[in-house]
Amino acid sequence: MLKGRIKKIYFYRHTLWNMAVKQLKAKYAAPALGIFWAIINPFLMMVVITVVFSSIFKVEIKDFPLFVLSGIFPWMFFSGALSEAVFSILNQQNILHQFNLPREVIPLSSVLTNFLNFLIGWLIIYPLFLFFNPKIILLSPLLIIVLMLNLLFVCGMALTLSVLNVFFRDIGQLLGVLLMLWFWVTPVFYSVDMVPAAFRWVCNFNPMTPYIVCFREIIFKGAMPGLSLLIAVFAWAFISLVFGWWVFGCLEPKLLKRI
């Protein structure tokens, strides 16, 4: 079943791409600064976190602004994609009634839109990391693999939440609170080593932890992530995608009756 669904999505790949690009253009059509908000938002968040945790809580991490920035970018892609995808089917239900296309295209286009937004921001900021640590360019192929696995992980989450929100409308409202809590237990502005040993299991069971840590190891430290981290990012991507398509496939026959 999964193989057949993937083939169908591939057949409609141009539709998926066009929908994502259209949503991205619509997002930045009105703001005066346009696409530059893809870099402004992470920078503003980085400044706030840096001021609070460097000046007030006296966190001592070398090049702390870059350390924070390397965690904020993948987190903002993750949270932004899920926040939009969870309401995507309900917000674009007219497309499902008017066109005969795989229904997964709706939430996946929201994820792809946010991924493109992430890539645009990252291409702008990448030279800054390259300036401080030129050797990270040697790890670019590995970075691409980690990003693709992160994308697959988010796609699986989006499929699950978007279809469940059609049947249980409170999920979309609860997601904002969940993401806020999730942010604080994810090593975005701190390292896993800084977490007390008694609570480190929270980070270890957090599926976003290996993606953030891998991204930071490559971009901030210029180091090869450990084998356990690489296995974790692959495993979470596989589990999320398979589970997401299974949930979507189970509920899809009842979808049109609920929207």
LINFEN-V442917 format. One record per residue. RES is the residue in three letters. PHI is phi in whole degrees, -180 to 180 (NA if undefined). BURIAL is I if it has 9 or more other ideal C-beta (glycine too) atoms within 8 Angstrom, else O. D_LAST is the distance of its C-alpha to the last C-alpha in Angstrom with 2 decimals. Layout:
((RES:PHI:BURIAL:D_LAST) (RES:PHI:BURIAL:D_LAST))
This chain:
((MET:NA:O:24.30) (LEU:-64:O:24.32) (LYS:-62:O:26.96) (GLY:-65:O:25.04) (ARG:-67:I:21.92) (ILE:-64:O:24.31) (LYS:-62:O:26.01) (LYS:-68:I:22.86) (ILE:-62:I:22.04) (TYR:-62:O:25.70) (PHE:-63:O:25.51) (TYR:-100:I:22.79) (ARG:-61:O:24.69) (HIS:-69:O:25.61) (THR:-64:I:22.07) (LEU:-60:I:21.24) (TRP:-64:I:24.41) (ASN:-64:O:23.90) (MET:-65:I:20.46) (ALA:-65:I:22.06) (VAL:-65:I:25.12) (LYS:-62:O:23.28) (GLN:-65:I:21.39) (LEU:-66:I:24.78) (LYS:-64:O:26.56) (ALA:-65:O:24.11) (LYS:-64:O:24.58) (TYR:-112:I:28.33) (ALA:-71:O:28.74) (ALA:-85:O:29.44) (PRO:-58:O:31.48) (ALA:-64:O:35.21) (LEU:-85:O:35.77) (GLY:53:O:32.90) (ILE:-67:O:32.66) (PHE:-66:O:35.40) (TRP:-66:I:32.90) (ALA:-64:I:32.15) (ILE:-109:I:35.61) (ILE:-66:I:36.10) (ASN:-59:I:33.40) (PRO:-62:I:34.79) (PHE:-66:I:38.30) (LEU:-63:O:37.72) (MET:-65:I:36.21) (MET:-64:I:39.17) (VAL:-62:I:41.65) (VAL:-61:O:40.31) (ILE:-63:I:40.34) (THR:-63:I:43.75) (VAL:-63:I:45.30) (VAL:-67:I:44.07) (PHE:-87:I:44.93) (SER:-88:I:48.06) (SER:-85:O:49.64) (ILE:-95:O:48.62) (PHE:-92:O:48.03) (LYS:56:O:50.53) (VAL:-71:I:48.61) (GLU:-108:O:51.10) (ILE:-129:O:49.44) (LYS:-62:O:51.10) (ASP:53:O:49.21) (PHE:-57:I:46.57) (PRO:-57:I:44.59) (LEU:-70:I:44.15) (PHE:-58:I:43.39) (VAL:-67:I:40.53) (LEU:-62:I:39.30) (SER:-69:I:39.15) (GLY:-95:I:36.73) (ILE:-69:I:34.63) (PHE:-58:I:33.57) (PRO:-65:I:31.84) (TRP:-68:I:30.36) (MET:-67:I:28.86) (PHE:-63:I:27.29) (PHE:-60:I:25.80) (SER:-69:I:24.52) (GLY:-66:I:23.36) (ALA:-64:I:21.43) (LEU:-69:I:19.59) (SER:-62:I:18.96) (GLU:-85:I:17.22) (ALA:-66:I:15.57) (VAL:-62:I:13.86) (PHE:-102:I:11.66) (SER:-62:I:11.73) (ILE:-68:I:8.44) (LEU:-67:I:6.69) (ASN:-76:O:9.77) (GLN:-122:I:10.00) (GLN:-64:I:6.84) (ASN:-64:O:9.41) (ILE:-66:I:11.60) (LEU:-67:I:9.70) (HIS:-81:O:9.81) (GLN:-94:O:13.36) (PHE:-124:O:15.07) (ASN:-95:O:16.01) (LEU:-144:O:16.40) (PRO:-58:O:16.00) (ARG:-69:I:12.67) (GLU:-64:I:14.99) (VAL:-58:I:16.34) (ILE:-63:I:13.74) (PRO:-67:I:14.82) (LEU:-66:I:18.29) (SER:-68:I:18.83) (SER:-66:I:18.39) (VAL:-65:I:20.94) (LEU:-64:I:23.22) (THR:-59:I:23.20) (ASN:-70:I:24.43) (PHE:-70:I:26.85) (LEU:-63:I:28.37) (ASN:-61:I:28.71) (PHE:-62:I:30.44) (LEU:-65:O:32.75) (ILE:-63:I:33.78) (GLY:-62:I:34.72) (TRP:-70:I:36.43) (LEU:-64:O:38.50) (ILE:-74:I:39.78) (ILE:-90:I:40.74) (TYR:-55:O:41.99) (PRO:-58:O:45.46) (LEU:-65:O:46.01) (PHE:-66:I:45.69) (LEU:-66:I:47.76) (PHE:-65:O:50.45) (PHE:-81:O:50.85) (ASN:-148:I:50.63) (PRO:-58:O:51.30) (LYS:-71:O:51.22) (ILE:-67:I:47.42) (ILE:-64:O:47.29) (LEU:-69:O:48.68) (LEU:-98:I:45.55) (SER:-57:O:43.14) (PRO:-59:O:42.27) (LEU:-68:I:41.38) (LEU:-61:I:39.33) (ILE:-62:O:37.24) (ILE:-63:O:36.67) (VAL:-63:I:35.58) (LEU:-65:I:33.17) (MET:-66:O:31.62) (LEU:-68:I:31.28) (ASN:-63:I:29.74) (LEU:-60:I:27.19) (LEU:-64:I:26.34) (PHE:-60:I:26.10) (VAL:-67:I:23.62) (CYS:-60:I:21.55) (GLY:-62:I:21.36) (MET:-62:I:20.41) (ALA:-65:I:17.67) (LEU:-61:I:16.14) (THR:-64:I:16.35) (LEU:-70:I:15.09) (SER:-65:I:12.15) (VAL:-78:I:10.60) (LEU:-66:I:11.95) (ASN:-68:I:10.51) (VAL:-69:I:6.90) (PHE:-93:O:8.79) (PHE:-129:O:11.52) (ARG:-65:O:10.88) (ASP:-73:O:14.68) (ILE:-61:I:15.24) (GLY:-62:I:14.68) (GLN:-74:O:17.14) (LEU:-75:O:19.57) (LEU:-61:I:19.74) (GLY:-59:O:21.93) (VAL:-67:O:24.38) (LEU:-60:O:24.41) (LEU:-66:I:25.22) (MET:-64:O:27.95) (LEU:-67:O:29.51) (TRP:-62:I:29.10) (PHE:-59:I:30.97) (TRP:-72:O:33.97) (VAL:-98:O:34.35) (THR:-109:I:34.17) (PRO:-72:I:37.54) (VAL:-79:I:36.60) (PHE:-117:I:39.65) (TYR:-147:O:41.77) (SER:-95:O:42.92) (VAL:-62:I:42.37) (ASP:-65:O:46.13) (MET:-80:O:45.92) (VAL:-78:I:43.74) (PRO:-55:O:45.93) (ALA:-55:O:46.41) (ALA:-67:O:45.01) (PHE:-113:O:41.57) (ARG:-68:I:41.54) (TRP:-62:O:39.52) (VAL:-63:I:36.45) (CYS:-65:I:36.89) (ASN:-66:O:37.65) (PHE:-95:O:34.39) (ASN:-85:I:32.36) (PRO:-65:I:30.78) (MET:-81:I:31.10) (THR:-58:I:34.83) (PRO:-63:I:36.09) (TYR:-69:I:34.24) (ILE:-63:I:35.64) (VAL:-66:I:39.06) (CYS:-61:I:39.25) (PHE:-59:I:38.32) (ARG:-70:I:40.95) (GLU:-60:I:43.58) (ILE:-74:I:43.37) (ILE:-85:I:43.01) (PHE:-88:I:44.90) (LYS:-94:O:47.51) (GLY:67:I:47.82) (ALA:-120:O:48.01) (MET:-77:O:46.67) (PRO:-62:I:44.09) (GLY:-66:O:45.23) (LEU:-60:O:44.30) (SER:-63:O:42.36) (LEU:-67:I:40.13) (LEU:-65:I:39.52) (ILE:-65:O:38.69) (ALA:-65:I:36.26) (VAL:-67:I:34.29) (PHE:-70:I:34.10) (ALA:-64:O:33.18) (TRP:-65:I:30.35) (ALA:-64:I:28.90) (PHE:-65:I:29.17) (ILE:-62:I:27.76) (SER:-63:I:24.78) (LEU:-68:I:23.90) (VAL:-65:I:24.46) (PHE:-65:I:22.59) (GLY:-62:I:19.59) (TRP:-71:I:19.42) (TRP:-67:I:20.06) (VAL:-62:I:17.19) (PHE:-62:I:14.80) (GLY:-64:I:16.42) (CYS:-69:O:16.18) (LEU:-96:I:12.45) (GLU:-58:I:11.47) (PRO:-60:O:12.09) (LYS:-98:O:9.41) (LEU:-63:I:6.75) (LEU:-63:O:5.49) (LYS:-75:O:5.82) (ARG:-103:O:3.81) (ILE:-116:I:0.00))
